């Protein structure tokens, strides 16, 4: 915890800012973490919809509302 509240480091007389979460970090997180996870979950939801509809004769997921 003490590391969070330290004064900025000085290297060769220059003040080095602490690491922070930037807009580019958010863009990379959305592109490389969130989007693939959502696509995998969407594919799983669609696959389970067809399994429940065709093999189990039951209703499953959001796609059930439109059929």
Secondary structure by P-SEA (a helix, b strand, c coil): cccccccccccccbbbbcccccaaaaaaaaaccaaaaaaaaaaaaaaaaaaaacccccccccccccc
